[in-house]
Amino acid sequence: MALDRAELAEVREAIRGLAPTHREVLGLALGVGLSLPEVAHVLEVPLGTVKSRLSAARTALNRTLDEKGQSR
């Protein structure tokens, strides 16, 4: 699914609105492509913390984009 410029801008804005710890995990896992154990190692936090932060980030993004009428 390709996004047009307006949709991409909405996604970027939603990502900027995330808590810093959520942006960090999202960026390392999805942006850089690290595995979750690698993210945990880089951030020096337990794997469970990475998983919960990633889940919270996805939930927040979905909520924000749903509020703006953007499909996932």
N, C-alpha and C positions, 0 to 999 in steps of 0.2 A: 504494500500500500504506500503510494507516494503521497507526500504532503505538499500542498501548495505553499507559497510564501507566507500567507496569512496564518495558515495552520501551524507551520513551523515556528512562526513568531510566538504563537500561543503556547506551544510546547516549551520553547525556550523560557518564556516568561514564567510558566508554571514551575520549571526546574529552578529558576532563580529564586522562587518563593519558598523552596524547601528549606528546612533547617540545615545548617552547615554540615552536620554529621551525616545527614541523609544524602545531600548533594555529593559528599565525598565518597560514600559507598557506591552510590549510583554511577558516578563518574569512573571509579576504578573498575567496577564490575562490568558495566555496559559500555562505557566509553573507551576504556583502555583494553578491556577484555580479559581482566584477571579472573581467575577462579575465586570462589568464595574463600577457600583456605588461603590463597595468596593475598586476598584483600585483608583477611584477619592478620596475617603475618606483617604486611606493610603497616597496618594501623596499630599493631600490637594490642589487639583486643581479641577476646574469645570468638570462635566461629559463630556461636549462638548470637552474639551481639551483632555481627555482620548480617546474619540472616534476619534478625528482627528489624534492624535499620533499613535493610533493603525492602522488606515487606512494608514497613511504614512509609518509605519513600514512594513505593508504587501505589499504595492506598491514597496517599496525599495527592499524587499526580492525577490519578483517576478521578478523585473527587473534584479537584480543580478543573480538569478538562471537561468533566460532565457538567459542571456548573456553567461553563462557557459554551456548552453545546457541542464540544469537540468529541468525536468518537475516538475510542481507544485503538 
